Amino acid sequence: MRITSADFPPPPAPKPRPKWALFLWLRGLTPDDVTPLLGRSREYMRQLGLPWTDAKRAEPTQEEIARIAEWTGGEIGPADWAPPDITAVKPEGVAA
């Protein structure tokens, strides 16, 4: 029996996340690695990177946003903590 891509359901739609999640992932960092940055728990640091639509996602304070911006050399700034208009994001090739 030959297995083809037709045998699998389509992949789920992506769940947009804060830039923080990608920043950590690209560098191989875990929430444990960055807990000293804010002096918060591992769970809180994990929640900062949850998808925008996740009810458990944490919102950083203005002071925390400033500390993260300083630590990342401005790569993650205040604007990166505002959720995007997720409904406006369309995959390539999909008509609006």
C-alpha positions in Angstrom: 0.0 0.0 0.0 1.4 3.4 -1.0 0.8 6.4 1.2 0.3 9.7 -0.5 -0.4 13.2 0.7 -4.1 12.6 -0.2 -4.2 10.2 2.8 -3.5 13.0 5.2 -5.9 15.8 6.3 -4.7 19.3 5.5 -2.5 20.9 8.0 -4.1 23.3 10.5 -4.0 27.0 10.0 -1.1 28.8 11.6 -1.7 30.5 14.9 0.0 33.9 14.9 2.1 34.5 18.0 3.9 37.5 19.4 7.4 38.2 18.0 8.8 37.1 21.4 8.0 33.5 20.6 9.9 33.5 17.3 12.8 35.4 18.9 13.2 32.7 21.5 12.7 29.8 19.1 15.2 31.1 16.5 17.8 31.3 19.2 17.1 28.0 20.8 16.1 29.7 24.1 13.5 28.4 26.5 11.3 30.2 29.0 13.7 28.9 31.7 16.6 30.7 29.9 15.0 34.1 30.1 13.3 34.1 33.5 16.2 36.2 35.0 15.4 38.9 32.5 12.2 39.9 34.1 12.4 38.0 37.4 9.2 36.2 36.5 8.2 32.6 36.5 9.0 30.1 33.7 5.2 29.8 33.1 4.8 33.6 32.7 7.6 33.8 30.2 6.0 30.9 28.3 2.7 32.6 28.3 4.1 35.8 26.8 4.7 33.8 23.6 1.3 32.0 23.3 -0.9 32.6 20.3 -2.7 36.0 20.2 -6.1 34.2 20.5 -5.1 32.0 23.5 -6.9 33.1 26.6 -3.9 32.1 28.8 -1.5 34.5 26.9 0.2 36.9 29.3 0.4 40.7 28.6 3.8 42.2 29.7 3.8 45.5 31.7 5.3 48.6 30.1 8.4 48.2 32.3 8.8 44.6 31.1 8.3 45.7 27.5 11.1 48.3 28.0 13.4 45.7 29.5 12.8 43.2 26.7 13.4 45.9 24.1 16.7 46.8 25.7 17.8 43.2 26.0 16.9 42.4 22.4 18.6 45.5 21.1 15.3 46.9 19.9 14.4 43.8 17.9 11.3 43.4 19.9 9.7 46.8 20.7 6.5 48.1 22.1 4.6 47.7 18.8 5.4 44.0 18.8 3.2 43.4 21.8 0.0 44.8 20.1 -2.0 42.0 18.5 -2.2 42.2 14.7 -5.5 42.2 12.9 -5.6 38.5 12.5 -8.7 38.5 10.3 -6.8 40.6 7.8 -4.0 38.0 7.4 -4.7 35.8 4.3 -2.4 33.1 3.0 -0.8 33.7 -0.3 -3.1 32.8 -3.2 -6.3 33.2 -1.2 -8.7 35.8 -2.5 -9.8 38.4 -0.1 
